[in-house]
Amino acid sequence: MERTPVSSRLKEAMKVRGIKQSKLAEKTGISKSMISEYVKGRYEPKQDNIYKIAKALNVKEAWLMGFEGVAMNKFDSDIEARFGDSAIADDMLKDYASMIASATVRDGMEDLYFQVLSALDFINEDGFEKVIDYIYDLSQNPNYGYNTKEEIIEHRQEFPETLKRLEELKQEGLSLDEIFNELMKDKK
């Protein structure tokens, strides 16, 4: 079976994600020189480093290893295939959810946020209580929650402001695309 070189996939993922070698080294704990060797194609990462790199770049390990027919994104962007019966699969709701996710969630997490919204459509009331418990538990764990009080305050302040701006733009009669573009301008 023919495979695309890991170095090619690594370069592509770094370009798409906007991550430089030094940042990737920092995120993975792999030395800058070794990342450079992988990018140049002199060495191929062993499985543990494939995992670290794939996680840092949010790509599938099999894709990074060069296998054909595997989507790049770790979390499939084809939401309809996974959650086709979800209310979020409706185009208008999907656009709205994507817009809110893009405007309120930390960079690079929009796909995850959208998948959570889609999956919640299949959860009953008891399931929601469990989800809330899980989210609370995760938020209390320093590995998964915000690390500092400043991050929590910043995030909590940003969300209501974005929703207020969203409502203002809706009042102006803008289309979803126009609202999305305005929110993206505001975010920058």
KAPE-V659640 format. One record per run of one state. SS is the DSSP state (H for helix, E for strand, L for the rest). FROM is the first residue (numbers start at 1). LEN is the number of residues. If there is no record, write none. Layout:
SS;FROM;LEN, SS;FROM;LEN
This chain:
L;1;5, H;6;12, L;18;3, H;21;8, L;29;3, H;32;9, L;41;6, H;47;11, L;58;1, E;59;1, L;60;1, H;61;4, L;65;8, E;73;1, L;74;5, H;79;5, L;84;3, H;87;3, L;90;1, H;91;14, L;105;5, H;110;11, L;121;4, H;125;16, L;141;8, H;149;23, L;172;4, H;176;12, L;188;1
